[in-house]
Amino acid sequence: MSADMEGISGVVSSSHVEPGSGEYERFRRLMTREVNAVVEAAYEYGASEIVVNDSHNKMDNILVEELHPKACLISGSPKPLSMMQGIDETFDAVFFVGYHARAGCSEAIMDHTYTGSVIYAKINGKFMSEAGLKGRLAGYFGVPVTLITGEQNAVRCAKEELNDPVGVVVKEAVTRYSAKVFPFDVVREKIREGVKKAIEDLSRFKPTVEEGPVELEVSFGRSIMADMALLIPGMMKKDARTVVYTAKDYLEAYKVFRAALAVNSGIR
């Protein structure tokens, strides 16, 4: 399970998800509660082992002392595979919890693609949200994404980009910073029903696999970021803000994407 924060049911404001802000401590507790609801439902419907990877910001948001006792947690950053740390071919399914829509979507809470500096990311010419990018990494290991939770456009992006995961809409976004929020008892039941569908017939879910070679295209908000990304051997410039890399397989493309962001991490 990869757990982000912007798509958690009560989250609507940047103050809810930024460490150090007045509301952050309250909302990391709500994130932990929502992750626990998914874990509880997964065990109810037959899961035998669950690994939760904290996938927001510095990736140490989930409260270890309040996490479901049957879940194993991967916490902290940096991690080589970032939001998908821990994935390998031994897993039967991947869940994306609290995910958000890709950059440029309307009616989407805090839409972005990994960082605010990315205008868009494409894989083989197709626009990707974080769900699409991470789901293809799961697919590289032969594992399907079977569940995504978040607002309605996070779910839409995932269904466009992946092989039809179960979508659970835990809030209805109105603008980037407003949403119709449901009581948590309603959210818990939505999650429970979604997890049931995502687990009971695993054979119907297929991994999303990008056969090599894989073309990665990233457009940044500033031209200097594209220039810095050219430090990566094999990276080519498409225009002032956009770079392209052709990888031998998806794992390489994913690592190059991460490296392109890393070399720009200090640039504003």
C-alpha positions in Angstrom: 0.0 0.0 0.0 1.4 3.4 -1.0 -0.2 6.1 1.1 -0.2 9.8 0.0 -1.9 12.6 1.9 -3.6 15.1 -0.4 -6.3 12.5 -1.3 -7.2 11.6 2.3 -10.9 12.2 3.0 -10.8 15.4 5.1 -7.8 17.1 3.4 -8.6 20.3 1.5 -5.8 22.8 2.3 -2.0 23.0 2.0 -1.9 23.7 5.7 -3.3 20.2 6.3 -0.4 18.5 4.6 2.7 20.6 5.3 4.8 19.6 8.3 5.1 22.5 10.7 1.8 24.1 9.9 -0.8 24.4 12.6 -3.2 21.8 11.2 -0.6 19.2 10.1 -0.5 17.1 13.3 -4.3 16.7 13.2 -4.3 15.6 9.6 -1.5 13.1 9.9 -3.6 11.5 12.5 -6.6 11.4 10.1 -4.2 9.9 7.4 -3.3 7.2 9.9 -6.9 6.5 10.6 -7.8 6.2 6.9 -4.8 3.9 6.3 -6.0 1.7 9.2 -9.5 1.5 7.7 -8.0 0.1 4.5 -5.7 -2.3 6.4 -8.6 -3.5 8.5 -10.8 -4.2 5.5 -8.0 -5.9 3.6 -7.5 -8.4 6.5 -11.3 -8.9 6.7 -11.3 -10.0 3.1 -8.4 -12.3 3.1 -5.1 -10.4 3.0 -2.2 -12.3 4.8 0.4 -9.5 4.8 0.3 -5.8 4.3 3.2 -3.4 3.8 2.4 0.3 4.0 4.8 2.7 2.4 4.4 6.3 3.6 4.5 8.3 0.4 3.9 12.0 1.3 6.5 14.8 1.6 9.3 13.5 3.9 7.4 10.2 4.1 7.2 10.1 7.9 3.6 11.2 8.4 1.9 8.0 9.5 1.9 7.7 13.3 3.7 4.4 14.0 2.1 4.1 17.5 -1.4 4.4 16.0 -0.9 2.2 12.9 -2.9 -1.0 12.7 -0.8 -3.7 14.6 -0.9 -6.1 11.6 0.6 -3.6 9.2 4.3 -3.2 8.5 5.4 0.4 7.8 8.2 1.8 5.5 8.8 5.3 6.8 11.2 8.1 6.0 13.1 9.4 2.9 14.9 9.3 0.6 14.1 5.8 -0.5 15.4 4.4 -3.8 11.9 3.6 -5.1 10.3 6.5 -3.3 6.5 6.1 -3.2 6.8 2.5 -4.2 9.6 1.4 -1.9 9.2 -2.3 -1.0 7.5 -3.4 -4.2 8.7 -6.6 -5.7 7.3 -9.7 -7.5 6.1 -11.4 -4.3 3.0 -9.1 -3.8 -0.4 -10.0 -5.2 -1.8 -6.4 -5.3 -1.0 -2.8 -4.8 -3.3 -0.2 -3.2 -3.0 3.5 -3.7 -4.5 5.4 -0.7 -5.0 9.1 -0.5 -3.8 9.8 -4.0 -4.4 13.0 -6.0 -4.9 14.0 -9.7 -2.2 14.8 -12.1 -1.0 18.4 -12.6 -3.4 20.6 -14.6 -6.7 18.9 -13.6 -9.6 21.0 -12.4 -11.9 20.1 -9.6 -8.9 18.3 -8.0 -7.4 18.8 -4.5 -3.9 20.1 -4.8 -3.3 18.6 -8.2 0.4 18.0 -9.1 2.7 15.4 -10.5 5.2 14.6 -7.8 6.4 18.1 -7.2 5.0 21.6 -8.0 7.9 22.1 -10.5 6.6 19.5 -13.0 4.1 20.8 -15.6 3.6 17.3 -16.9 5.2 13.9 -17.2 4.5 11.5 -20.1 5.3 7.9 -20.6 5.3 6.8 -24.3 3.4 9.9 -25.1 0.7 9.5 -22.5 0.1 12.0 -19.6 0.7 10.4 -16.2 -0.4 11.1 -12.7 1.5 9.7 -9.8 -0.8 6.7 -9.9 0.1 6.1 -13.5 3.8 6.4 -12.8 3.8 4.2 -9.8 1.3 1.7 -11.2 3.7 1.0 -14.1 6.5 0.3 -11.6 4.2 -2.2 -9.9 3.5 -3.6 -13.4 7.3 -3.9 -14.0 7.3 -6.4 -11.2 4.1 -8.1 -12.5 1.8 -6.7 -9.8 -1.6 -5.1 -10.6 -2.9 -2.0 -8.9 -6.4 -3.1 -7.7 -7.5 -0.1 -5.6 -7.2 3.7 -5.5 -8.7 6.1 -3.0 -8.9 9.9 -3.4 -11.2 12.6 -4.8 -13.1 12.0 -8.1 -10.4 13.2 -10.5 -7.6 11.2 -8.8 -9.8 8.1 -9.4 -10.5 9.2 -13.0 -6.7 9.7 -13.7 -5.9 6.2 -12.3 -8.6 4.6 -14.4 -7.4 6.3 -17.5 -3.8 5.4 -16.9 -4.0 1.9 -15.4 -5.8 -1.4 -16.0 -9.1 -0.5 -14.3 -8.4 -0.5 -10.6 -11.4 -0.2 -8.2 -11.9 3.5 -7.4 -13.1 4.8 -4.0 -14.1 8.5 -4.0 -13.6 9.6 -0.4 -14.4 13.3 -1.1 -15.7 15.3 -4.0 -13.4 18.1 -5.0 -14.9 21.5 -5.9 -11.7 23.5 -6.6 -8.0 23.0 -5.8 -8.7 23.9 -2.2 -12.3 22.9 -1.5 -14.3 19.7 -1.4 -17.5 18.1 -0.3 -16.3 16.0 2.7 -18.2 13.0 4.0 -18.5 11.8 7.6 -15.8 9.3 8.3 -18.3 6.5 9.0 -19.4 6.9 5.4 -15.8 7.0 4.1 -15.0 3.8 6.1 -17.9 1.9 4.5 -16.9 3.1 1.0 -13.4 1.9 1.7 -14.6 -1.4 3.0 -16.7 -2.0 -0.1 -13.9 -1.0 -2.4 -11.4 -3.2 -0.7 -13.8 -6.1 -1.0 -14.0 -5.7 -4.7 -10.2 -5.2 -5.0 -9.4 -8.4 -3.2 -12.1 -11.0 -3.7 -11.4 -11.6 -7.4 -7.7 -10.8 -7.9 -7.5 -12.8 -11.1 -9.5 -10.2 -13.0 -6.9 -7.5 -12.4 -3.9 -7.2 -14.8 -0.7 -5.4 -14.3 -0.1 -2.3 -16.3 3.1 -3.1 -18.2 5.2 -0.8 -20.4 7.3 -2.9 -22.7 10.7 -1.4 -23.5 12.0 0.8 -24.9 10.2 3.4 -22.8 10.1 7.1 -23.6 10.0 9.5 -20.6 9.1 13.1 -21.3 9.1 15.7 -18.5 8.2 19.4 -18.8 9.3 21.7 -15.9 8.1 25.1 -14.8 11.5 26.7 -15.4 13.9 26.4 -18.2 16.9 26.0 -15.8 15.3 22.8 -14.5 15.4 21.3 -18.0 19.0 22.4 -18.3 19.9 20.7 -15.0 18.2 17.5 -16.1 20.6 17.4 -19.0 23.3 16.4 -16.5 21.8 12.9 -16.8 23.6 11.0 -19.5 21.3 10.3 -22.4 18.8 13.0 -21.6 17.8 15.1 -24.6 16.2 18.6 -24.7 12.9 18.9 -26.6 12.3 22.6 -25.9 13.3 25.2 -23.3 11.4 23.5 -20.4 11.1 19.9 -21.7 13.4 16.9 -21.7 13.1 13.4 -23.2 14.9 10.2 -22.3 14.6 6.8 -23.9 15.0 4.0 -21.4 15.6 0.3 -22.0 12.7 -0.6 -19.6 10.3 1.0 -17.2 12.4 0.6 -14.1 15.2 2.7 -15.8 12.7 5.3 -16.9 11.3 5.6 -13.4 14.8 6.0 -11.9 15.7 8.6 -14.5 12.5 10.5 -13.6 13.5 10.5 -10.0 17.0 11.6 -10.8 15.7 14.5 -12.9 13.7 15.7 -9.9 16.6 15.2 -7.5 19.0 17.4 -9.5 16.4 20.1 -9.4 15.5 19.8 -5.7 17.2 23.0 -4.6 16.1 25.2 -7.5 13.2 27.6 -7.1 
